Amino acid sequence: MTISVKANQICFLTAAIMLLIGAGPARAAWVKSEYTSGGQPVEVYACAPNSKQPGPAVILIHGAEVHGAGYHDMEQVCGDLAEQGYYAEMIEYYAPGEEVVPGEQQKIRQSFVGWVKKLHDGLDAIGHNPAVDPKRVGVMGYSLGAMLALSLGARFSDQVAAIVDYYGQVPPSVKENAASMPPTLIIHGGKDRLVVAGQAQDLDQILTAAGRPHQLKLYPEAEHAFNFEDSGSYSSTDAQDAWTVTLDFLAQYLKGSSPPSH
């Protein structure tokens, strides 16, 4: 009996040790906070890396969708970035009554300037975060969020070190401020019917003419939102490649890593 009990204890301890070894570091939590813009609260959901020093940061901007519909995807991206050493946060730029879905162009035009103002206040706020190096802040947007990210970079290039544009339209402010645009990664699907690939090619031409650092990655068979599993147009091969390209780009411009040789 004593031998059996000791054997069971040894087995339990061995199993516990193996679990601890295989568990690896805990995934960064998705933590809600807020800042104030125009006297109104703006929600922020952040994932912090396991670091005690100020480091690079990425602001995530969701696209046109029902309020909260894409939070699962944004939480996944946020956690993935934190695992790579970035302080990441998604800013909920919608105020009550401001949510839009694709196609509501008039409502988007009416709200766009106010959204940019709220996001810029978020840039100011993250610049005062002790976990963040304010000289190494990037913005990454999806669809409408990419259009907002491009507008932020065009208007406030002194605060934005890099832009990642996932299938967004080109706002007028980009052409107006092309000469000072931050380094930009343009990712788009060739079969995108919501935001046609010509938008990506136009942006490529504008930045090329201005001599600004940028990269265009066009996936010929991909549709809109091809990188999100629940989108209905998910392409695992293209999504994985786009994520690798994204991480390489962010590492180059926010961490000072050498660009990959392809």
Legacy VTK file of the C-alpha trace (Angstrom):
# vtk DataFile Version 3.0
C-alpha trace
ASCII
DATASET POLYDATA
POINTS 262 float
0.000 0.000 0.000
2.778 2.473 0.955
4.672 1.664 -2.213
1.530 2.215 -4.307
0.836 5.603 -2.694
4.433 6.759 -3.229
4.320 5.589 -6.838
1.135 7.568 -7.420
2.706 10.648 -5.837
5.755 10.350 -8.083
3.552 9.986 -11.160
1.527 13.053 -10.165
4.656 15.158 -9.589
6.148 14.029 -12.897
2.966 14.925 -14.761
2.820 18.339 -13.076
6.434 19.088 -14.002
5.819 18.091 -17.625
2.769 20.358 -17.783
4.779 23.281 -16.425
7.582 22.666 -18.909
5.183 22.472 -21.842
2.969 25.344 -20.832
5.350 28.124 -21.855
4.730 31.775 -21.014
1.132 32.814 -20.356
-0.644 34.666 -23.162
-1.062 38.395 -22.549
-4.452 39.331 -21.146
-6.874 41.552 -23.115
-7.347 44.385 -20.640
-9.972 47.111 -20.944
-9.269 50.743 -20.010
-10.200 54.154 -21.380
-8.989 57.651 -22.145
-10.903 60.875 -22.764
-11.428 62.567 -26.116
-13.587 65.661 -26.430
-14.819 65.115 -22.896
-16.086 61.615 -23.715
-14.609 58.236 -22.698
-12.976 56.098 -25.397
-12.550 52.377 -24.729
-9.169 50.723 -25.194
-8.342 47.007 -25.090
-4.639 46.308 -24.595
-2.200 43.389 -24.420
1.132 44.047 -22.712
4.328 42.083 -23.455
6.453 40.494 -20.768
8.912 43.378 -20.538
9.935 45.926 -17.919
11.413 48.410 -20.387
9.577 50.867 -22.664
9.181 49.192 -26.026
7.478 49.393 -29.416
3.706 49.596 -29.658
1.013 48.934 -32.255
-2.438 50.523 -32.296
-5.080 48.289 -33.909
-8.066 49.810 -35.735
-11.007 47.609 -36.672
-13.087 47.994 -39.813
-16.730 48.789 -40.477
-18.753 46.305 -38.456
-21.459 45.951 -35.854
-20.103 47.140 -32.512
-18.001 44.390 -30.943
-18.398 41.936 -33.827
-14.675 41.752 -34.567
-13.360 41.852 -31.013
-12.408 38.164 -31.072
-10.181 38.750 -34.108
-8.671 41.896 -32.618
-7.979 40.120 -29.322
-6.153 37.373 -31.221
-3.991 39.869 -33.124
-3.378 41.861 -29.934
-2.133 38.779 -28.084
0.001 37.661 -31.019
1.708 41.053 -31.140
2.340 41.018 -27.383
4.041 37.636 -27.782
6.376 39.337 -30.287
7.292 42.028 -27.762
4.866 44.793 -28.773
2.521 46.685 -26.489
-0.659 46.359 -28.545
-4.021 47.999 -28.119
-7.273 48.270 -30.014
-9.037 51.620 -29.794
-12.840 51.498 -30.027
-13.425 54.652 -32.007
-17.192 54.218 -32.219
-19.281 56.449 -29.982
-22.927 55.485 -29.335
-24.795 55.688 -32.628
-21.631 55.839 -34.748
-21.227 52.200 -35.700
-21.289 51.518 -39.428
-21.282 48.502 -41.704
-19.749 48.269 -45.175
-21.579 50.403 -47.699
-22.744 53.169 -45.357
-20.560 55.744 -47.100
-22.514 58.837 -46.095
-22.379 57.907 -42.422
-18.665 57.127 -42.710
-17.985 60.530 -44.272
-19.962 62.265 -41.526
-18.051 60.529 -38.727
-14.571 60.213 -40.258
-13.024 63.464 -38.986
-14.289 62.789 -35.466
-12.882 59.265 -35.545
-9.464 60.576 -36.606
-9.581 63.064 -33.729
-10.358 60.294 -31.222
-7.611 58.075 -32.594
-5.113 60.939 -32.487
-5.988 61.510 -28.837
-5.255 57.798 -28.413
-1.842 58.341 -30.016
-1.198 61.090 -27.484
-2.315 58.810 -24.646
-0.157 55.855 -25.655
2.802 58.208 -25.969
2.540 58.839 -22.217
2.291 55.141 -21.354
5.445 54.141 -19.395
5.408 50.743 -21.141
5.768 52.381 -24.561
8.594 54.126 -26.421
6.690 57.004 -28.093
9.166 57.058 -30.976
8.255 53.477 -31.924
4.477 53.470 -32.316
2.861 51.901 -35.367
-0.766 51.779 -36.499
-2.412 48.780 -38.151
-5.889 48.947 -39.629
-8.308 46.732 -41.508
-10.586 48.025 -44.284
-12.157 51.233 -42.862
-9.621 50.927 -40.042
-6.814 50.942 -42.613
-8.201 54.123 -44.126
-8.157 55.659 -40.648
-4.607 54.372 -40.046
-3.418 55.942 -43.305
-5.090 59.225 -42.380
-3.399 59.194 -38.968
-0.015 58.583 -40.542
-0.556 61.286 -43.147
-1.638 63.917 -40.616
0.608 63.000 -37.685
3.730 61.490 -39.194
5.804 62.738 -36.255
3.892 60.343 -33.978
3.514 57.337 -36.292
6.623 55.279 -37.040
4.960 52.715 -39.330
1.608 51.901 -40.941
0.169 48.508 -41.859
-2.726 48.849 -44.300
-4.867 45.725 -44.690
-7.154 46.301 -47.711
-8.069 49.935 -47.047
-9.128 52.815 -49.270
-6.743 55.716 -49.774
-7.899 58.878 -47.964
-7.255 62.263 -49.638
-4.863 63.246 -46.834
-2.314 60.697 -48.090
-1.844 62.405 -51.432
-1.800 65.801 -49.719
0.956 64.685 -47.316
2.716 62.045 -49.412
6.159 63.594 -48.932
6.115 62.886 -45.192
4.254 59.576 -45.056
5.679 57.046 -42.572
6.911 53.665 -43.847
3.840 51.802 -45.064
3.021 48.157 -45.680
0.132 47.646 -48.128
-1.612 44.252 -48.016
-4.516 43.548 -50.355
-6.400 40.770 -52.090
-6.544 40.715 -55.866
-10.168 39.544 -55.815
-11.371 42.010 -53.177
-14.797 43.236 -54.321
-15.462 45.535 -51.360
-12.254 47.600 -51.635
-10.783 46.884 -55.044
-7.080 46.156 -55.431
-6.721 49.322 -57.470
-6.730 51.213 -54.162
-3.561 49.391 -53.109
-1.947 50.029 -56.474
-2.872 53.712 -56.323
-1.279 53.992 -52.877
1.825 52.227 -54.159
2.103 54.749 -57.007
1.595 57.756 -54.698
4.287 56.599 -52.267
6.660 55.624 -55.075
6.316 59.056 -56.687
6.987 60.693 -53.303
10.021 58.496 -52.678
8.579 57.145 -49.431
9.559 53.723 -47.998
6.778 51.204 -48.499
5.979 47.678 -49.552
3.053 46.327 -51.577
1.989 42.726 -51.011
-0.838 41.709 -53.331
-2.424 38.251 -53.049
-3.975 37.569 -56.478
-6.644 35.071 -55.364
-7.516 36.622 -52.001
-10.780 38.393 -51.188
-11.664 41.004 -48.578
-10.769 40.069 -44.975
-8.915 36.965 -46.199
-6.754 36.919 -43.039
-9.584 36.348 -40.532
-10.830 32.785 -40.031
-14.452 33.768 -39.481
-14.710 36.059 -42.510
-16.047 33.567 -45.056
-13.133 34.399 -47.382
-10.329 33.055 -45.191
-7.200 31.800 -46.938
-4.840 30.134 -44.482
-1.845 30.223 -46.849
-2.228 33.888 -47.709
-3.113 34.808 -44.113
0.012 33.144 -42.728
2.216 34.753 -45.352
0.653 38.187 -44.720
1.278 37.817 -40.997
4.923 36.906 -41.585
5.325 39.926 -43.866
3.615 42.106 -41.242
5.932 40.966 -38.446
9.018 41.454 -40.630
7.883 44.977 -41.518
7.096 45.937 -37.917
10.414 44.514 -36.730
12.263 46.577 -39.329
10.615 49.906 -38.503
9.714 49.550 -34.819
12.557 47.347 -33.582
15.317 48.351 -35.985
15.779 44.827 -37.345
17.342 44.248 -40.733
14.815 43.610 -43.510
14.507 39.936 -44.504
16.193 38.804 -47.696
13.677 37.129 -49.994
LINES 1 263
262 0 1 2 3 4 5 6 7 8 9 10 11 12 13 14 15 16 17 18 19 20 21 22 23 24 25 26 27 28 29 30 31 32 33 34 35 36 37 38 39 40 41 42 43 44 45 46 47 48 49 50 51 52 53 54 55 56 57 58 59 60 61 62 63 64 65 66 67 68 69 70 71 72 73 74 75 76 77 78 79 80 81 82 83 84 85 86 87 88 89 90 91 92 93 94 95 96 97 98 99 100 101 102 103 104 105 106 107 108 109 110 111 112 113 114 115 116 117 118 119 120 121 122 123 124 125 126 127 128 129 130 131 132 133 134 135 136 137 138 139 140 141 142 143 144 145 146 147 148 149 150 151 152 153 154 155 156 157 158 159 160 161 162 163 164 165 166 167 168 169 170 171 172 173 174 175 176 177 178 179 180 181 182 183 184 185 186 187 188 189 190 191 192 193 194 195 196 197 198 199 200 201 202 203 204 205 206 207 208 209 210 211 212 213 214 215 216 217 218 219 220 221 222 223 224 225 226 227 228 229 230 231 232 233 234 235 236 237 238 239 240 241 242 243 244 245 246 247 248 249 250 251 252 253 254 255 256 257 258 259 260 261
